[in-house]
Amino acid sequence: MTTPRKYVRTEDAPLLPPPATEAGITGWLWQNIFASMSDFQSLGAAIRSLFMILFSLLLVYLFIDQTYGLIDFAILSAVWSDPEGLKREACWTVQQGGSLPDGWHGACWPFVWAKQKFAWFGPYPSEELWRIYLSLIVGSIGLVWALRERLPYRRQVGVLMLTLYPLLAFILLTGGNSDASFTGIGVWIIVGLALISVGRMGAAGHLGTIFAEFAGIFGIVGWGIIALNVVRGIVALDFNLTPVGTGDWGGLLITLVVALTGIVASLPLGIILALGRRSEMPVVSVLCTIFIEFWRGVPLITVLFMASVMLPLFLPAGVNFDNLLRALIGVMLFSAAYMAEVVRGGLQAIDKGQYEGAQAMGLSYWQTMRLIVLPQALTHVIPGIVNTFIGLFKDTTLVSIVGIFDLLGAGQSAVADAAWSTPVQAITIYLYIGIIFFIFCFGMSRYSIFMENKLSKSRRH
Amino acid sequence: MPLDERNNKGERVMTASSATKMQVTEEVIIRMSQVNKWYGTFHVLRDINLTVNKGERIVICGPSGSGKSTLIRCLNRLEEHQSGDITVQGITINNDLKNIDEIRREVGMVFQHFNLFPHLTILENCTLAPIWVRRMPKADAEAIAMKYLERVKIPEQAHKYPGQLSGGQQQRVAIARSLCMEPQLMLFDEPTSALDPEMIKEVLDTMVSLAEDGMSMICVTHEMGFARKVANRVIFMDEGQIIEEKKPEEFFNNPENERTKLFLSQILDH
């Protein structure tokens, strides 16, 4: 029998409720607001606390003041309608010749309503607008369907959105009936079929063991050529729609086309580039690295400028790509390079044991990547991916440089309209454009947070 | 070691029927001859010659850095050897990817750090290879997975994620995952080294029951109780060479090599 010691318990200590500073509303306020400014134990601490209180009050004041200023400008003082068709005079003060009180400062929304169609779709012919509406409606339904949880056929809808929808939108927006020779398309399809057959024979080992190792590439290139030419063939069909050249596109339509193309193309391209850069085959790795470093080393403005001004100088006479198409390709390659580095960051976070576990079970390289490595790697870098998406969405405004009128460009040209000339004309339209950009970027940001929460469930302990 | 004590307590007594299953056949499953491997200039495997028959249970031990793990990782081409021949089930391991794929289908491996896939549930971890490598229908793969999860005594965890399981449970899942491919041979690379002491028993129990069912096994482990109990042969490696190979009783009772004696004194005397 050992002698009992004072610090050894003979019965359980009681479970006590937490102090007021740890729980409930007071706890929250204490921990988040007052903890840092309520120390009056010594003179120094008291001065510091007073400073913090004053500074906090100043920040609160600034926040309220600015928010009220914005609400006042955009809603309370704003002119909402122009029933008499006065145009600019509807937003003039007495001094300027209108009827509003002197010193008035508010948004002139009738100006935005009047420019609405132009800001959204640019000079797109009004009688053909149904084609844009149809593409937007189909696109929104498809997008929501593919992104929502627990809807049936979600995956299939997603695949259709990535394959058939761009084709549909392209035909609707341009009118199809592009000039392409069907003989040329036929020849290309035969070339594609030939490549696939060579690849098949190689894979079966008929053309030597060395060839068998990269026979798959022939198949991929072959299928790529066929797919491209089938698309070319379809858009060359006559759908009896009035052709609308991309020169007549503008506003939000351009912003969405450029941003969505960049977003949709950059992720798969970026994944392939990232895998290529980490490849054990030196040629593949070096090529991917050069590609990524080249596109990352050039500003987007330069890319767009080269694509639109310099490229035609190098092309043979008579060969002419669409201006928008050239900008799209530039944006795609540019964002793919950035995406590649984001994805590579995720790939590096994957433990070597994951590869070994997958290999030991007999999974092939592509199966390992698709089933094991990429799902984990991409989950790690969702914030980075969405960051790139949002950056890309905002960067689309740079296409104004090469004479393509996106949302911002359309807004700027609307400001030049003297019929609506008022002191608040520019600030109103920029506020409007800012709100549209905010809605899109904030939406992407929220979806990213939702995805992170959903996917991190598997890592919860 | 606790395994021997457990026998005295009668918790796991080898039955006559399981003992007959543990017979070694004449069929050769692994043949390594004059295998050499270097990491850069470091000669990690030196002239390894080893033949394993079907149904044999080999325990490889030795000090750290002696090349034990490298040796078994050469058997499914997680590591490449530079000279010598390795045949597994009559298939030669060389640069031919088809051979490697075929061998990996027949050889299961259990790792020190489990290497479960954290983004998949336990059931998905187990059905992945049967579905994608064996091209099995999902329902069949799930039936097999549940069979082996029951075998390792954790069917109730099937829909959890690896992160929600204890280390011992995770390692048992890893064993079940390998078994789902119904391999001819199992490789164990220090399966209990990363586990807390109280979880080692459950993993060793699983391995013992696997051995009793006649599975061919090569285990890199320092669990000497396990070696005594199930191994046909214990192989001692040092500095990339096999320097002693004996039946367990002899290995523990009268080791010949000085380095073996030193090693055994270090791990047994405390």
Chai-1 contact restraints between the chains, C-beta under 6 A:
chainA,res_idxA,chainB,res_idxB,connection_type,confidence,min_distance_angstrom,max_distance_angstrom,comment,restraint_id
A,G353,B,H113,contact,1.0,0.0,6.0,A-B,restraint_1
A,G353,B,N115,contact,1.0,0.0,6.0,A-B,restraint_2
A,E356,B,L78,contact,1.0,0.0,6.0,A-B,restraint_3
A,G357,B,N115,contact,1.0,0.0,6.0,A-B,restraint_4
A,A360,B,N76,contact,1.0,0.0,6.0,A-B,restraint_5
A,A360,B,M109,contact,1.0,0.0,6.0,A-B,restraint_6
A,M361,B,A129,contact,1.0,0.0,6.0,A-B,restraint_7
A,G362,B,D101,contact,1.0,0.0,6.0,A-B,restraint_8
A,G362,B,R104,contact,1.0,0.0,6.0,A-B,restraint_9
A,G362,B,R105,contact,1.0,0.0,6.0,A-B,restraint_10
A,G362,B,V133,contact,1.0,0.0,6.0,A-B,restraint_11
A,Q367,B,W132,contact,1.0,0.0,6.0,A-B,restraint_12
A,I372,B,F117,contact,1.0,0.0,6.0,A-B,restraint_13
A,P375,B,H119,contact,1.0,0.0,6.0,A-B,restraint_14
A,Q376,B,H119,contact,1.0,0.0,6.0,A-B,restraint_15
A,S458,B,H119,contact,1.0,0.0,6.0,A-B,restraint_16
A,S458,B,Y161,contact,1.0,0.0,6.0,A-B,restraint_17
A,R459,B,G163,contact,1.0,0.0,6.0,A-B,restraint_18
A,H461,B,G163,contact,1.0,0.0,6.0,A-B,restraint_19
